[in-house]
């Protein structure tokens, strides 16, 4: 499978190198076949639903087919579940938070490894209780069980990431579902990181391992930006008012009354992102046809190669597990002694054309835990961040593997990291005071001439 980002990029010294994207946990590049099929649809798309013209009927069919593909992709029930299109995973979680009618003394249990998107929305609605992670960053299932049991009387939801975007740890969703359902709580899975890399099966309704709600995004599964999905019981969304109202959400409106449309239309206010939904559905179909087991085996092989190389590098600290196994994704966080994470990421881009991510990855409390930071240190750096001094804040460098990466990408990245670790002071000085990208390399007009 080919991908469409620039094959060659210019480095600060003027040389040209192949571009290597190892920042897939943030966003994947659109696969060529997804880009191609989406472009074909762009030539004939129109507003969906209620239109009698050919293009509207065609677009409606494509839109609803995308919904069906996503339900199939996670093993949801066509009869009992619904797929609601939103902008991204963050909006999906916020929508559910708005629709649960939570009270301030209700309890939502999450974990210490959550992305901010599965933390902050709940803080506004209920009491958030966090299950601990152990010293390596893996979820402590015993602590989760204890907290579920302790708060059962007011527990309204257990909301857990399917896989960490920092350490790549995959959570045991079957066990967690059983725990939540034993105490009468539904389970939400933030599958933004998990969905592009592992097979997900929501299991039948009534099964003790059923996943009640699941959310994920197109931009992390080889589709363009702009679409995400919330999948859950149709019956749940039948009751109550939608969190957003307006066009497309109703069957009838008078001066005194509103009759809402059934879900999912009720929850998709305004003209939807038809193209984004179709692209996401195409990407799900491509992954399904490829086979999620094949995806897993390919990425596991690359992860093993990467970790073998990184373990040999002196002055490098790995966070989470230093070994590849099926219980983790190809996400590796590390630091190079003597080289700030910001500068390490800049140097990898400037020296080798390798894109990685640095910082706290929208999971600040989890990164603080992995860095073993004290409460006073956390407060100190939070104050610096509040002043806009982000480059001074501790963090990590993250490599994340995608379906289109290969052994050559991994070997080049490991070699580049080893080179940085040999003389971190040199790269700290080289990239501290200079902008590492020339105007030519970053000027968007270079890529978007009309």
SVG drawing of the C-alpha trace seen along z (x, -y; Angstrom):
<svg xmlns="http://www.w3.org/2000/svg" viewBox="-47 -34 77 47">
<polyline fill="none" stroke="black" stroke-width="0.4" points="0.0,0.0 1.4,-3.4 1.0,-6.7 0.9,-10.2 3.2,-12.4 6.2,-14.0 8.8,-11.2 11.7,-13.7 12.2,-16.7 14.9,-19.3 17.0,-19.5 18.3,-22.7 21.7,-22.1 20.0,-22.0 20.4,-18.2 17.4,-16.0 16.4,-12.9 13.4,-10.5 10.8,-11.6 10.0,-9.1 6.8,-9.5 7.1,-7.9 4.5,-10.2 1.5,-7.9 0.0,-8.0 -0.8,-11.6 -2.0,-11.2 -1.5,-8.7 -1.1,-9.7 -4.0,-8.8 -3.4,-5.6 -3.3,-6.2 -6.3,-4.0 -8.3,-6.0 -7.2,-9.2 -8.1,-7.9 -11.5,-6.6 -12.3,-9.7 -11.3,-11.9 -13.6,-9.9 -16.4,-10.6 -15.5,-14.3 -16.5,-14.7 -20.2,-13.8 -20.9,-14.5 -23.9,-16.5 -26.0,-17.1 -27.3,-13.9 -30.9,-12.9 -34.1,-14.4 -32.7,-15.3 -34.4,-13.8 -31.7,-14.5 -29.3,-11.9 -26.2,-13.3 -28.0,-13.6 -29.3,-10.1 -25.9,-8.8 -24.2,-10.7 -26.8,-9.5 -26.2,-5.9 -22.4,-6.4 -22.8,-8.1 -25.0,-5.3 -22.7,-2.7 -19.8,-4.3 -21.8,-4.0 -22.5,-0.3 -18.8,0.3 -17.8,-1.2 -20.3,0.8 -19.0,3.9 -15.3,2.9 -15.8,3.1 -18.3,6.0 -21.3,3.9 -24.9,4.9 -26.6,3.5 -30.0,3.9 -29.2,2.7 -26.3,0.2 -25.9,-3.1 -22.9,-4.9 -22.9,-8.7 -20.6,-10.7 -18.7,-13.5 -15.5,-15.5 -13.1,-13.3 -12.7,-11.1 -12.7,-14.2 -16.1,-15.4 -17.4,-11.8 -16.5,-11.6 -17.8,-15.1 -21.1,-14.1 -21.5,-11.1 -20.6,-13.1 -23.4,-15.6 -25.9,-12.8 -25.4,-10.8 -27.2,-13.4 -24.6,-13.1 -24.9,-14.7 -22.0,-16.2 -22.0,-13.3 -22.1,-10.6 -18.8,-8.8 -17.0,-8.1 -14.0,-5.8 -11.1,-6.3 -7.4,-5.5 -4.1,-7.4 -3.0,-6.6 -5.9,-8.4 -5.5,-11.0 -6.9,-14.4 -9.9,-13.7 -11.0,-10.9 -10.4,-12.9 -11.3,-16.6 -14.9,-16.1 -15.8,-14.0 -14.4,-16.5 -17.1,-19.0 -19.9,-16.6 -19.2,-14.2 -16.7,-13.1 -13.8,-11.5 -12.0,-8.6 -8.7,-7.3 -7.5,-3.7 -3.7,-3.6 -1.0,-2.5 2.0,-0.6 5.6,-1.8 6.0,-0.9 2.7,-2.6 0.5,0.5 -3.0,0.4 -3.4,1.9 -6.5,4.1 -6.7,4.9 -6.9,1.2 -9.5,0.7 -11.6,3.6 -11.3,2.1 -12.4,-1.4 -15.4,0.1 -16.5,2.0 -16.0,-1.0 -18.0,-3.4 -20.6,-1.0 -23.6,-2.9 -22.9,-6.1 -20.9,-4.6 -22.4,-5.7 -19.6,-4.8 -16.2,-3.1 -14.2,-4.9 -10.9,-3.4 -8.5,-3.8 -8.0,-0.7 -4.3,-1.4 -2.0,-4.1 -0.8,-6.8 2.4,-7.1 3.5,-3.6 1.4,-1.6 0.1,0.6 -3.1,2.4 -5.7,2.8 -7.5,6.0 -11.0,4.8 -12.7,8.2 -11.7,8.3 -12.6,4.6 -16.0,5.1 -16.7,8.0 -15.8,5.9 -17.9,2.9 -20.9,5.0 -20.7,7.0 -21.5,3.7 -24.0,2.5 -21.9,-0.1 -21.5,-0.5 -18.1,-0.7 -16.8,-3.3 -13.6,-2.4 -11.5,-5.2 -10.2,-3.3 -8.4,-6.1 -5.1,-4.4 -6.3,-0.8 -8.6,-0.8 -5.9,-1.2 -3.7,1.6 -5.9,4.3 -9.1,6.1 -12.0,4.9 -15.1,6.9 -17.8,5.2 -19.4,8.6 -23.2,9.2 -25.5,7.1 -26.0,8.9 -22.6,10.7 -20.5,9.9 -17.6,8.7 -19.8,6.4 -18.3,3.0 -21.2,0.6 -19.7,-2.5 -16.7,-2.9 -15.1,-6.0 -12.3,-6.5 -11.1,-8.9 -10.4,-8.7 -7.2,-10.7 -5.5,-7.9 -6.6,-5.1 -5.3,-6.3 -8.2,-8.6 -8.0,-12.4 -8.8,-14.7 -12.3,-15.7 -14.3,-12.7 -14.8,-10.4 -17.5,-8.1 -19.4,-7.3 -20.9,-3.8 -23.3,-2.7 -26.8,-1.4 -29.5,-3.0 -31.9,-2.8 -29.7,-5.0 -29.8,-7.8 -33.5,-7.4 -34.3,-9.1 -33.7,-12.8 -32.8,-15.8 -29.6,-15.9 -26.7,-18.0 -26.8,-20.0 -30.0,-20.8 -30.9,-22.3 -31.2,-21.2 -31.3,-17.4 -32.2,-16.5 -36.0,-16.7 -39.1,-15.1 -41.3,-18.1 -41.1,-21.6 -43.9,-24.0 -43.9,-27.2 -44.5,-25.2 -43.1,-21.7 -40.3,-19.6 -40.4,-16.0 -36.9,-14.6 -35.7,-12.3 -34.6,-8.9 -30.9,-8.3 -28.4,-8.7 -29.9,-11.6 -31.0,-13.2 -27.4,-13.4 -25.9,-14.8 -26.9,-18.4 -26.4,-20.4 -24.9,-19.3 -22.6,-16.4 -19.0,-15.9 -20.1,-13.5 -16.7,-13.3 -14.9,-12.7 -17.4,-9.9 -17.0,-8.2 -13.2,-8.4 -13.3,-6.9 -15.5,-4.1 -13.2,-3.4 -10.2,-3.2 -12.1,-0.8 -12.8,1.4 -9.2,1.3 -8.0,2.4 -10.6,5.1 -9.5,6.5 -5.9,6.3 -6.7,8.2 -6.0,6.8 -3.9,9.9 -1.6,9.1 -1.4,5.4 -0.5,6.6 2.2,9.0 3.8,6.4 3.9,3.7 5.1,6.2 8.0,7.2 9.0,3.5 8.5,2.8 10.8,5.7 13.5,4.5 13.2,0.9 13.4,2.0 16.3,4.3 18.2,1.4 17.2,-1.2 18.2,1.1 21.8,1.0 22.0,-2.8 23.8,-4.2 22.3,-7.2 18.8,-6.4 15.9,-5.9 12.8,-3.9 9.5,-4.3 7.0,-1.5 8.1,1.9 11.5,2.3 10.3,5.4 7.8,6.2 4.9,8.4 1.2,8.6 0.0,6.6 1.5,3.4 1.4,1.3 4.3,-0.1 4.5,-3.2 7.8,-3.9 8.6,-6.8 12.1,-7.7 14.6,-10.4 18.3,-10.9 20.3,-12.0 21.6,-15.5 19.3,-16.4 15.9,-18.0 13.0,-16.2 12.1,-19.2 15.7,-19.4 15.9,-15.7 12.7,-15.8 14.0,-18.8 17.4,-17.1 15.8,-13.9 13.8,-16.0 16.7,-18.3 19.4,-15.7 17.5,-12.7 14.1,-13.8 12.3,-11.7 9.1,-13.0 8.4,-12.0 6.5,-13.7 7.8,-15.2 6.2,-16.6 3.5,-15.1 1.2,-13.8 -2.0,-15.2 -1.6,-12.9 0.2,-15.1 -0.6,-13.3 0.5,-9.9 3.8,-11.4 4.4,-13.0 3.9,-9.5 6.3,-7.9 8.9,-10.6 8.5,-10.1 8.0,-13.8 7.2,-15.0 4.1,-17.2 6.3,-20.3 8.0,-19.7 4.7,-19.2 3.4,-22.5 6.6,-24.3 6.5,-23.1 2.8,-23.7 3.5,-27.4 6.2,-27.6 3.8,-26.1 1.1,-28.6 3.7,-31.4 4.2,-29.9 7.6,-28.5 6.8,-25.2 10.3,-24.3 11.4,-24.2 8.8,-21.6 9.9,-18.0 8.5,-15.4 9.6,-12.6 10.2,-11.8 7.8,-9.4 8.2,-7.1 4.9,-5.5 4.8,-2.9 2.2,-2.7 1.1,-0.2 3.1,-1.8 6.4,-1.8 9.1,0.7 12.4,2.1 14.4,-0.6 12.5,-3.3 13.2,-1.7 16.9,-1.1 17.4,-4.7 15.5,-6.0 17.6,-3.9 20.8,-5.0 19.8,-8.6 18.9,-8.3 22.2,-6.5 24.0,-9.4 22.3,-12.0 23.1,-10.0 26.8,-10.0 27.1,-13.8 23.9,-15.3 25.7,-18.5 26.5,-19.2 22.9,-18.8 21.6,-20.8 23.8,-23.7 23.0,-23.3 19.3,-23.4 18.9,-25.6 19.3,-28.9 18.6,-28.2 15.4,-27.5 16.0,-24.0 13.8,-24.4 14.4,-26.7 11.6,-28.8 11.7,-26.7 11.0,-23.5 8.1,-24.9 6.5,-27.5 3.0,-25.9 2.9,-27.6 5.5,-25.1 2.9,-22.4 -0.3,-24.2 0.4,-26.2 -2.7,-26.7"/>
</svg>
